[in-house]
Amino acid sequence: MTKNVLGAVVVYGVLVLATVLTLIPVVWMVSTSFKTPEHVFTYPIEWLPDGLHWENYVTALTARPFGLYLLNSIVQSTVSMVISVVLCSAAGYSFAHFRYRGQDVMFIIVLSTLMIPFEVIAVPLYLQIHLWGWDNTYPGLILPTGLTAIGIFIMRQYLLGIPSDFIESARIDGGSEIQILTRVIWPLSTPALSAVAIFTFVYVWNSYLWPLLVVNQDSMRTLPLGMALFANELTVSYNRIMAVAVFGALPLVLLFLALQRNFVRGIALTGLREG
Amino acid sequence: MNAHRRFHLRYQTRIALWGFVFALPAVLYLLVFSIFPMLQALLLSFTRYDLMSPPEFVGFANYVALLSEENFLHSLGITLIYVFGTVIPVWFFSFGVALLLTKVRVFAGGWRTLLFIPTILPLLSVTLVWKLLFNLRGVVNAILLPFGVAPIAWLTDARYANLALIITSWWHATSYYMILFLAGLQAVPIVYQEAAALDGANAWQRLRHVILPLMWPTIVLVVVLSIINGFRTFALQYVMTKGGPGNATEIVPLLIYKTAFAFLDMGGATAMSVVYFLLILAFSLVQLRIMQGNRND
């Protein structure tokens, strides 16, 4: 009995410690964003702000076109998500339920791209995009990172679990192949589809290296670029930088709150990220 | 009969054609935006190319230069320190926290959500907050002060900058791999643990002989993924230290970036990329080998 109590104390003690360490930066970010500059660096630490100075948000978010950055990030992430969901589901379906000549070669091509980290091809990719005159354009920003190859595997693995009978009977009912994909396969694979969708959205939302290379016009900057640029201005005080950090975090936090279950499963299914 | 067979064949061919058509867009996409650039990197790595004049073939000169150049070897060393300094503790942190989460009964979902927060935050928000925390007058120093630690210039002192980045990554990555471990742990049937407990196995024995073997696929996944993800770091260093002070935190992706776009040395940058690619590939293959071999014991 005492052993159990001791065990529980250790379990909850360590858990509380881990949670406190996890929350300190988050609390500090939110708290600082509401402070006046004089209260940012104080000793002893002031965990709570000296008031809710919303004007930090107003001055920070109007100092640069953050609305535009946000819009660019939303367009970039959403289009990539659509590209990935459509192409990965079609290819995953093809690899799971069809047999044709050249299939092995195509599968090997997909496999090998998984071994190529984006950082390694960034330079030649940029030269290519530059050659096409795609600097500072949406296609240039979006297309090179728009398709997450791992999504093809996730879809394939998932669709292997769907019996071919479903597909055959849909064919006998006279469904065209495209209809079978959109009306049979998609509804049957929503967990995998949402995993690919969420993963791609978050992955692209966090992307930094590629936008940094391909964008140098302010109107085309994405949120991460704009945030870094704002933070690097020497005259900016930390309360405003934290206001921007909170602002930049809100879209993903809202997405998480809206899709909690799928979100966690998406992470567990995919597991890739930058950094 | 013959007509029927011909129809059947045509039917099969038509379906096979559709299969090809479904896979084609994704495969072409990857050829254009992944395979082709990789081949181009390989080609460019044998040239001298500064964007002004056309590429000029120089054989292995860029590779020879890399191995004799201190910058690159320094960056490789820094990268290895960053990657392994990050991932090894993170394996234990994330597995430990996930294990604890399976033990709690009070507020179970709440702990998980709170511990998951770092994963939901965008990387840029994370870097900006930690830059503030590691400020000379920041929270980290304020917490250490009562323990008699004099304030440290974490991000501008070459002795501490890498440690500061590694600590930031601990914080950010632990939460993430915790989710992967938690998913794996929840798949371990509870009856196995109960049976082992009835047989008199203590907590350590249950972990060693029941949980770990069943968790092995998840462990392999986390180890391989975390190392690959570690090698792919860029924004963390770029935003928090710009590779500095000096080049103290200049990890390879940052050096590639600078070589290409600050020094306009495309040959050198792509040669680094190719070497880096081979290094990551070798790490992944060796790991998979070792860990798969381990499993067969």
Boltz contact constraints between the chains, C-beta under 6 A:
constraints:
  - contact:
      token1: [A, 11]
      token2: [B, 100]
      max_distance: 6.0
  - contact:
      token1: [A, 11]
      token2: [B, 103]
      max_distance: 6.0
  - contact:
      token1: [A, 15]
      token2: [B, 100]
      max_distance: 6.0
  - contact:
      token1: [A, 15]
      token2: [B, 111]
      max_distance: 6.0
  - contact:
      token1: [A, 18]
      token2: [B, 97]
      max_distance: 6.0
  - contact:
      token1: [A, 19]
      token2: [B, 114]
      max_distance: 6.0
  - contact:
      token1: [A, 22]
      token2: [B, 115]
      max_distance: 6.0
  - contact:
      token1: [A, 25]
      token2: [B, 129]
      max_distance: 6.0
  - contact:
      token1: [A, 26]
      token2: [B, 117]
      max_distance: 6.0
  - contact:
      token1: [A, 28]
      token2: [B, 139]
      max_distance: 6.0
  - contact:
      token1: [A, 29]
      token2: [B, 129]
      max_distance: 6.0
  - contact:
      token1: [A, 41]
      token2: [B, 137]
      max_distance: 6.0
  - contact:
      token1: [A, 43]
      token2: [B, 142]
      max_distance: 6.0
  - contact:
      token1: [A, 45]
      token2: [B, 142]
      max_distance: 6.0
  - contact:
      token1: [A, 87]
      token2: [B, 25]
      max_distance: 6.0
  - contact:
      token1: [A, 87]
      token2: [B, 26]
      max_distance: 6.0
  - contact:
      token1: [A, 90]
      token2: [B, 22]
      max_distance: 6.0
  - contact:
      token1: [A, 91]
      token2: [B, 23]
      max_distance: 6.0
  - contact:
      token1: [A, 91]
      token2: [B, 26]
      max_distance: 6.0
  - contact:
      token1: [A, 93]
      token2: [B, 22]
      max_distance: 6.0
  - contact:
      token1: [A, 94]
      token2: [B, 19]
      max_distance: 6.0
  - contact:
      token1: [A, 94]
      token2: [B, 22]
      max_distance: 6.0
  - contact:
      token1: [A, 94]
      token2: [B, 23]
      max_distance: 6.0
  - contact:
      token1: [A, 98]
      token2: [B, 19]
      max_distance: 6.0
  - contact:
      token1: [A, 100]
      token2: [B, 16]
      max_distance: 6.0
  - contact:
      token1: [A, 100]
      token2: [B, 19]
      max_distance: 6.0
  - contact:
      token1: [A, 100]
      token2: [B, 20]
      max_distance: 6.0
  - contact:
      token1: [A, 106]
      token2: [B, 23]
      max_distance: 6.0
  - contact:
      token1: [A, 106]
      token2: [B, 27]
      max_distance: 6.0
  - contact:
      token1: [A, 109]
      token2: [B, 27]
      max_distance: 6.0
  - contact:
      token1: [A, 113]
      token2: [B, 30]
      max_distance: 6.0
  - contact:
      token1: [A, 113]
      token2: [B, 34]
      max_distance: 6.0
  - contact:
      token1: [A, 115]
      token2: [B, 281]
      max_distance: 6.0
  - contact:
      token1: [A, 116]
      token2: [B, 34]
      max_distance: 6.0
  - contact:
      token1: [A, 116]
      token2: [B, 38]
      max_distance: 6.0
  - contact:
      token1: [A, 117]
      token2: [B, 232]
      max_distance: 6.0
  - contact:
      token1: [A, 119]
      token2: [B, 232]
      max_distance: 6.0
  - contact:
      token1: [A, 119]
      token2: [B, 253]
      max_distance: 6.0
  - contact:
      token1: [A, 120]
      token2: [B, 273]
      max_distance: 6.0
  - contact:
      token1: [A, 120]
      token2: [B, 276]
      max_distance: 6.0
  - contact:
      token1: [A, 120]
      token2: [B, 277]
      max_distance: 6.0
  - contact:
      token1: [A, 121]
      token2: [B, 37]
      max_distance: 6.0
  - contact:
      token1: [A, 121]
      token2: [B, 38]
      max_distance: 6.0
  - contact:
      token1: [A, 121]
      token2: [B, 41]
      max_distance: 6.0
  - contact:
      token1: [A, 123]
      token2: [B, 260]
      max_distance: 6.0
  - contact:
      token1: [A, 123]
      token2: [B, 269]
      max_distance: 6.0
  - contact:
      token1: [A, 123]
      token2: [B, 270]
      max_distance: 6.0
  - contact:
      token1: [A, 124]
      token2: [B, 37]
      max_distance: 6.0
  - contact:
      token1: [A, 124]
      token2: [B, 40]
      max_distance: 6.0
  - contact:
      token1: [A, 124]
      token2: [B, 41]
      max_distance: 6.0
  - contact:
      token1: [A, 125]
      token2: [B, 37]
      max_distance: 6.0
  - contact:
      token1: [A, 144]
      token2: [B, 33]
      max_distance: 6.0
  - contact:
      token1: [A, 147]
      token2: [B, 29]
      max_distance: 6.0
  - contact:
      token1: [A, 149]
      token2: [B, 30]
      max_distance: 6.0
  - contact:
      token1: [A, 152]
      token2: [B, 26]
      max_distance: 6.0
  - contact:
      token1: [A, 177]
      token2: [B, 18]
      max_distance: 6.0
  - contact:
      token1: [A, 206]
      token2: [B, 122]
      max_distance: 6.0
  - contact:
      token1: [A, 206]
      token2: [B, 123]
      max_distance: 6.0
  - contact:
      token1: [A, 208]
      token2: [B, 235]
      max_distance: 6.0
  - contact:
      token1: [A, 209]
      token2: [B, 234]
      max_distance: 6.0
  - contact:
      token1: [A, 224]
      token2: [B, 124]
      max_distance: 6.0
  - contact:
      token1: [A, 227]
      token2: [B, 124]
      max_distance: 6.0
  - contact:
      token1: [A, 228]
      token2: [B, 239]
      max_distance: 6.0
  - contact:
      token1: [A, 231]
      token2: [B, 128]
      max_distance: 6.0
  - contact:
      token1: [A, 238]
      token2: [B, 132]
      max_distance: 6.0
  - contact:
      token1: [A, 241]
      token2: [B, 128]
      max_distance: 6.0
  - contact:
      token1: [A, 245]
      token2: [B, 125]
      max_distance: 6.0
  - contact:
      token1: [A, 245]
      token2: [B, 128]
      max_distance: 6.0
  - contact:
      token1: [A, 245]
      token2: [B, 129]
      max_distance: 6.0
  - contact:
      token1: [A, 248]
      token2: [B, 122]
      max_distance: 6.0
  - contact:
      token1: [A, 248]
      token2: [B, 124]
      max_distance: 6.0
  - contact:
      token1: [A, 248]
      token2: [B, 125]
      max_distance: 6.0
  - contact:
      token1: [A, 249]
      token2: [B, 121]
      max_distance: 6.0
  - contact:
      token1: [A, 249]
      token2: [B, 122]
      max_distance: 6.0
  - contact:
      token1: [A, 249]
      token2: [B, 125]
      max_distance: 6.0
  - contact:
      token1: [A, 252]
      token2: [B, 120]
      max_distance: 6.0
  - contact:
      token1: [A, 252]
      token2: [B, 122]
      max_distance: 6.0
  - contact:
      token1: [A, 253]
      token2: [B, 120]
      max_distance: 6.0
  - contact:
      token1: [A, 256]
      token2: [B, 120]
      max_distance: 6.0
  - contact:
      token1: [A, 264]
      token2: [B, 179]
      max_distance: 6.0
  - contact:
      token1: [A, 267]
      token2: [B, 179]
      max_distance: 6.0
  - contact:
      token1: [A, 268]
      token2: [B, 179]
      max_distance: 6.0
  - contact:
      token1: [A, 268]
      token2: [B, 180]
      max_distance: 6.0
  - contact:
      token1: [A, 268]
      token2: [B, 183]
      max_distance: 6.0
  - contact:
      token1: [A, 271]
      token2: [B, 180]
      max_distance: 6.0
  - contact:
      token1: [A, 271]
      token2: [B, 225]
      max_distance: 6.0
  - contact:
      token1: [A, 273]
      token2: [B, 229]
      max_distance: 6.0
  - contact:
      token1: [A, 274]
      token2: [B, 232]
      max_distance: 6.0
  - contact:
      token1: [A, 275]
      token2: [B, 123]
      max_distance: 6.0
  - contact:
      token1: [A, 275]
      token2: [B, 233]
      max_distance: 6.0
  - contact:
      token1: [A, 275]
      token2: [B, 236]
      max_distance: 6.0
